[in-house]
Amino acid sequence: AGAGIATASIPFISSMNPSADVLLKANSEASIKGMKLGELKTVAWQGKPVFILRRTAEQITKMQADDGGGKDPQADSERVTNPDWLIVIGLCTHLGCVPSRNTAGWFCPCHGSVYDNSGRILTGPAPHNLDLPPYKFASDEKIIIGTENT
């Protein structure tokens, strides 16, 4: 009798799994083909902006030489998979405004938080560094942001 109940429950339990369209939205593909040094691209992932920055050699050297100091010190190597590319969620960690790009990093116009080219908080009310989305390099030309469900 228990086996029959278990077997009958399988369709119901399976119906609670995420549908294919929900799983598709869990990931975003971003083409990085042809991006120039210093170029920033913004893509959407789960309704949030994600900044993809192709960093210059100068930016990489400077970020690797600094732990970010301040409120949320973190080595650049802990924030990037590949030093050439910085991939961060483009929302200020203070109140969720979208920071503006400048040569030194990002500036949040809402309350003045400043982030470096590793997305680390330098000054302002933001409590921590820009968040990092889960991502992987699918190839030299494509990044998959989010959870991989294949």
C-alpha positions as CSV (number, residue, x, y, z in Angstrom):
1,A,0.0,0.0,0.0
2,G,2.9,2.4,0.8
3,A,4.5,1.8,-2.5
4,G,1.2,2.6,-4.3
5,I,1.0,5.9,-2.4
6,A,4.6,6.8,-3.2
7,T,4.1,6.0,-6.9
8,A,1.0,8.0,-7.1
9,S,2.8,11.0,-5.4
10,I,5.5,11.2,-8.1
11,P,3.5,13.4,-10.6
12,F,2.4,15.7,-7.8
13,I,6.0,16.1,-6.4
14,S,7.4,16.6,-9.9
15,S,4.9,19.3,-10.5
16,M,6.6,21.4,-7.8
17,N,9.9,21.4,-9.8
18,P,10.7,24.7,-11.7
19,S,9.3,24.8,-15.2
20,A,11.6,25.1,-18.2
21,D,10.8,28.8,-18.7
22,V,11.7,29.5,-15.0
23,L,15.0,27.6,-15.4
24,L,15.8,29.5,-18.5
25,K,15.3,32.8,-16.7
26,A,17.8,31.6,-14.0
27,N,20.6,32.0,-16.5
28,S,21.6,34.8,-18.8
29,E,24.1,34.5,-21.6
30,A,26.3,37.4,-22.4
31,S,28.4,37.8,-25.4
32,I,31.8,39.3,-24.7
33,K,33.0,39.0,-28.3
34,G,34.8,42.1,-29.5
35,M,34.7,44.0,-26.2
36,K,37.6,46.4,-26.1
37,L,39.9,47.0,-23.1
38,G,38.2,49.2,-20.6
39,E,34.8,48.6,-22.1
40,L,31.7,48.1,-19.9
41,K,28.7,46.1,-20.9
42,T,25.5,45.8,-18.9
43,V,23.2,42.8,-19.2
44,A,20.1,41.8,-17.3
45,W,20.0,38.7,-15.0
46,Q,17.0,37.9,-12.9
47,G,15.8,41.5,-13.3
48,K,19.1,43.0,-12.1
49,P,21.8,44.8,-14.0
50,V,25.1,42.9,-14.2
51,F,28.2,44.9,-15.1
52,I,30.8,43.1,-17.3
53,L,34.0,45.1,-17.4
54,R,36.9,44.1,-19.6
55,R,39.7,45.5,-17.5
56,T,42.9,47.1,-18.8
57,A,46.4,45.9,-17.7
58,E,46.7,49.1,-15.6
59,Q,43.3,48.4,-13.8
60,I,44.3,44.8,-13.1
61,T,47.7,45.7,-11.7
62,K,46.2,48.4,-9.5
63,M,43.4,46.2,-8.2
64,Q,45.7,43.2,-7.5
65,A,48.0,45.5,-5.5
66,D,45.2,46.6,-3.2
67,D,42.8,44.7,-0.9
68,G,40.2,47.4,-1.2
69,G,40.7,48.4,2.5
70,G,37.7,50.0,4.1
71,K,34.6,48.2,5.2
72,D,34.8,45.0,3.2
73,P,38.5,44.2,2.4
74,Q,38.8,41.5,-0.2
75,A,41.6,40.5,-2.6
76,D,40.9,41.1,-6.2
77,S,41.6,37.4,-6.8
78,E,38.6,36.5,-4.7
79,R,36.4,38.6,-6.8
80,V,37.3,37.5,-10.3
81,T,37.6,34.2,-12.1
82,N,39.8,35.7,-14.9
83,P,41.6,39.0,-14.0
84,D,40.7,40.5,-17.4
85,W,37.0,40.4,-16.6
86,L,35.1,41.9,-13.6
87,I,31.5,40.7,-13.4
88,V,29.4,42.2,-10.6
89,I,25.7,42.9,-9.9
90,G,25.2,46.6,-10.7
91,L,23.3,47.5,-7.6
92,C,24.7,49.6,-4.8
93,T,24.7,47.6,-1.6
94,H,23.3,50.5,0.4
95,L,19.8,50.9,-1.1
96,G,20.0,49.3,-4.5
97,C,20.6,52.3,-6.8
98,V,22.5,51.7,-10.0
99,P,26.0,53.2,-9.7
100,S,27.5,55.2,-12.6
101,R,30.8,54.3,-14.2
102,N,33.9,56.4,-13.9
103,T,37.5,55.7,-14.6
104,A,38.3,54.8,-11.0
105,G,35.3,52.4,-10.7
106,W,31.7,53.3,-9.9
107,F,29.9,56.1,-8.0
108,C,26.4,55.8,-6.6
109,P,24.6,59.1,-7.2
110,C,21.9,58.3,-4.6
111,H,24.1,58.6,-1.4
112,G,27.7,58.8,-2.7
113,S,29.1,55.3,-2.3
114,V,32.3,54.8,-4.3
115,Y,33.5,51.4,-5.6
116,D,36.8,50.6,-7.3
117,N,37.5,48.6,-10.5
118,S,37.1,45.4,-8.5
119,G,33.7,46.4,-7.2
120,R,35.0,47.0,-3.7
121,I,33.4,49.7,-1.5
122,L,35.9,52.5,-0.8
123,T,33.7,55.3,0.8
124,G,30.1,56.0,1.5
125,P,27.2,54.3,3.3
126,A,27.2,51.0,1.3
127,P,27.9,48.2,3.8
128,H,29.8,45.9,1.5
129,N,31.3,45.4,-1.9
130,L,29.2,45.0,-5.1
131,D,27.7,41.5,-5.1
132,L,29.1,38.9,-7.4
133,P,26.7,36.8,-9.4
134,P,27.4,33.1,-10.1
135,Y,28.9,32.9,-13.6
136,K,31.2,30.9,-15.8
137,F,33.0,31.4,-19.1
138,A,31.2,29.1,-21.6
139,S,33.9,30.1,-24.2
140,D,36.2,33.0,-25.0
141,E,33.2,34.9,-26.4
142,K,30.4,34.0,-24.0
143,I,29.6,34.1,-20.3
144,I,26.7,32.4,-18.6
145,I,25.4,34.2,-15.6
146,G,23.4,32.3,-13.0
147,T,22.8,28.7,-12.1
148,E,23.7,26.2,-14.8
149,N,20.8,23.7,-15.2
150,T,21.7,21.4,-18.0
